[in-house]
Structures are given as structure tokens and as C-alpha cells.
Amino acid sequence: MRYSYIKPRKKTALSKDMQLLFTFFGVTLFMLFLTYSFLVFKDYRFDQTRAEILQEEIDLRKNIQEMKVKIALIENQNILSERVYTKNTVLKDSIHNLFDLVPGRITLSQAKIMENGLVLYGVTPNKDIYNFMLQAPLRSIFHRTYSSFYPLENGWFRFVSTNYIDEESSDEYK
Amino acid sequence: MLSKILEALYTKVFINIIVGDTTSIVYVEVVPKGEVTSSYSQSFSTNVLDTEMHDYLKTAMSQSPYHYITILDKSLHQGAVPTCNETKNYVDISTLNSICIDKKWTVYTAQDDIKDLKYEYQSVGLDFIFSPFIILSKFFKDKINSSLSIFALVEEKNISLSIFDNGTFLYAEYLHTQTDDLDDSLMMDTIIDDEEISLDIDDSIDLDDIDADDDIGSLDDFGDIEDLDSDVDIEEFSEAKDIEEIVEEKEVSIDDFNDDYNKFIMIQNAINNFYHDEKYESSFVESIYIADSIGVSEDLKKYLEEEMFLNVRVRKISLEEELSEMARLEIL
């Protein structure tokens, strides 16, 4: 219901001074509250960050352990690979040496290389050539050497040469 | 929220100022909890805010921070029109402050006068400025809704006249009887064109010729509503009489011309205007209710009864109390 030509002035129970005072205190309290809120927030954020960092640390430690295990495994694999490589090199050299041992007049048909032995199958024109040119070097390498001959129709001999290195020497070789 | 609580706790002081012709009355009501516990008033022999009145107002204001200063609008350029939306058909609304009442009619006053009033009272401030027409409509609420009558708020020098037909607003005019300002008020209130004034002065009827017979004749014309449009002479006659009245009043002041008669003439003219102005819906009015704030003499009543054949009812009004009640209604 409005029948007046003008609106009533705004009334307040507080005088100008009191209003100023209350405004001042209000602003101060507001700023304090704002600071308190800011600190509470920062504290909360700090706690949160701390928890995150702790969790991260745990994760990292876990990762380090896993990595250590992986490193050990990789090191073992490395050692194994080196060993395999060395073995392969030795084997390659052995084969190379073996083929160097075999003279041109003797023909090998099969060779079995074992852990501590070597079995050669082949054809030789005669037993002397075998004995002097192949058995002699084989004897210098292996401890025990056994040879068997089978005569062929053309007068040549098929031979089987079985050579062994004794266990002690084999271990040393390893 | 807090201010609402404080407002409810605090005592309210309603300070009402009634400015008369030569005196002003300050009426103070103390309202602690929605009910008036005490009231007092003081009369000052001034019609402007002088030091004494200012001090008195300040003392009253100091009783509570929730004090409301109310004043009755005395603008000569105020009135009311029977519409809320089509006000421009009646008055130029651009320079006026207006309030729509019950979505039926509008009270208005000059913006400049409101500004002047606020300026005059700026040292104490004003909270409410009420139109006397609103006071009148509230005061006669019971009668307004049940009859076709003239309702007049009679003050020392002013008459707020309105006509209601069973709750429907028909017409209103603010009449000022002060001699010095009479020209202005008539110019505004009766909406007379300058040309008409100049033309009609010579043909005007001498006041001495105004007797009961003439009035009866004119009243017959009043009754003949259908002929109003064509009967221009009546309007000219009445307006001419106003002008003659101005001249006469100065002359007869020596004879202590009856102020009530002056009021009667103004009421009569206003009613004439109502009947003749095509903008307003005319109805024949047989009764008048007077809200008497100054002590209307029997003479005015007699004039209205005998010369206009109106049924006159006079009801005493305490303007300051009505004003205070309006302010309370606005706040509480």
C-alpha cells in the first residue's frame, strides 16, 4: 500500500559514528576471517600435498625395489649372455681348429661335438695318413683317443674316431 | 534482517505537520508496539519552518531513530482524475507526480511543488507527503461506496472536493480560497482558457444579482444533463462569475465578506465544472459530505442546502490524526 508521493527515508537505529565503528569492526573481522580461512585452506592443502608426497615416496620405494629385482635379473641375464657368447666363441674356435686339424686328403662325413668328447666319421685313403696327420694332433688335444677302420671297396677306409677329455680337465676348461 | 528486528523493537514516532494559512500544527504520535500510547501537538504561528518549529521537530525526532515526518500536500497544482492509464487525457503527467489508487483513479501533484516542499523541510527531512484526496477517500470510505455524493475536505483556505458514485471516482478539484493566489488556483483548477476570461468579463453578472432565483435556474440546468454539451452559456456564465468574484472580493473585504460564502461559491463553481466538462462522466449529485477540519459554520451548510438544494452532512475530521493514521498504515 503506497499512497505517499515520496518514499520514506531509510531508518536505522545506529548513528553515523556507530555505523562507521561497526563498519570498521566488520571489515576487520571480515579480513581476519578471510586470513583464517586462507590459512585453514593452506593448511589443508599442505596436508594434502604431504600425504601425496608420502604416497609418492612409498610408490617410488616400491618402484626402486622392483627395479633392483629387474637389475639383478638383467645382470644375471647379462652374465649368462656373456657366458653363452664366450662358450659360442670357444665352440666356434674349436670347430675352426677342428677343421684346421683335418688334412686335405681325409674327408669328414660327420662330426659330433660333445661336452667332453668328439666323434669323427670320415673316409681316409689309408691308415697311415690318418694316424700321422689326424690322430697325432687329436691325441695332443684329447686324453683318450680310439679309432676304428672299415675297409671300402675302392681300398680306402671309413673311419670312426672317438676322443674324450677326462672330467678333471673338462672342469678346468669350464 | 537485523534492521527489521531493530525496527520492531524500537518505538516509532510519527510526526505530522499540518500547514495552515498562518499557523502550523505539529502533531506527534508515539507508537511503541504498533499501538499509539501517547500523542501531543503544538501549534506554531507560522506557515513556514521557522527555528522554533524546527527545534520542536528535532526534539520529537530525537525520541526514536524510527521517526517519520508526514505532511499534507498543499500544492495548488494538485488534483485527481478518474483513470489510471489514460491520465494524459486529463492532465500533462510529465511534470506531475501521480499515484494510482485502487487501479481506478489517480491523484497527482506538481513535481516542482514536491521538490519545493522537500527543500523547505530538508533540515528535518520528509518521509511522507499525502494528497488530501486520499485522506478524504479514507475518511468517507463508508459513504463513498454507498452513495453518489460530493465529498469535500474543508480546511482553513483550501477545499479538496471530490465526487464519487458508489465507489467510482468521478471528479475532483483542489480549491484555494486565498485572495492573493486566487487567480492561479482558478487558472489551474477550473482549466479556463485565457481567451474565455477576457471575453466574458464584460458580460459577467454582478454579485448582487446572484440570488436564489438565479441559482434555482442554474440548478435546473444542472438537472438537464443531456443539454449540457450545447449549453455553453452556462459554463461561460459560471466562469465569468468567478472572475467577477475576484474583483468583488477585494471590494467587499471592507464589509467582512463571509468566508463561508466564498467557499460556497467555489464549491458551486467546481460542481458546475463537473457538469460541463465533457471529459468527466456527469451524474446529478444531491448530497455533499463535508469533512470539517476547521469548524465549518452553519452559513456554509445553509448556502449549500438553500442555494444548491444539497443534503449536507458535516463530519468533524482531525486532519493530523488522519495523516498520522495514513503514515502508520504505510509503515506498519
Contacts between the chains, C-beta under 8 A, distances in Angstrom:
chain1	res1	chain2	res2	distance
A	1	B	329	6.2
A	1	B	330	6.6
A	2	B	99	7.0
A	2	B	330	6.9
A	3	B	99	6.2
A	3	B	101	7.2
A	3	B	130	6.2
A	3	B	131	7.5
A	3	B	134	4.9
A	3	B	326	6.4
A	3	B	329	7.9
A	3	B	330	6.9
A	4	B	70	7.9
A	4	B	99	7.8
A	4	B	127	7.7
A	4	B	128	4.0
A	4	B	129	5.9
A	4	B	130	5.9
A	4	B	326	7.8
A	4	B	327	7.9
A	4	B	330	6.0
A	5	B	73	6.7
A	5	B	97	4.9
A	5	B	99	6.7
A	5	B	109	6.1
A	5	B	114	5.6
A	5	B	129	4.4
A	5	B	130	7.5
A	5	B	131	7.1
A	6	B	114	6.7
A	6	B	118	7.1
A	6	B	126	6.4
A	6	B	127	7.3
A	6	B	128	6.7
A	6	B	129	5.3
A	8	B	68	5.9
A	8	B	127	3.8
A	8	B	128	6.3
A	8	B	330	7.1
A	8	B	331	7.1
A	9	B	125	5.7
A	9	B	127	5.7
A	11	B	7	6.9
A	11	B	65	6.0
A	11	B	66	4.9
A	11	B	67	7.7
A	11	B	68	8.0
A	12	B	3	6.5
A	12	B	6	7.9
A	12	B	65	6.3
A	13	B	3	7.6
A	13	B	6	4.4
A	13	B	7	7.6
A	13	B	10	5.8
A	13	B	65	4.8
A	13	B	66	7.3
A	14	B	65	7.7
A	15	B	65	7.9
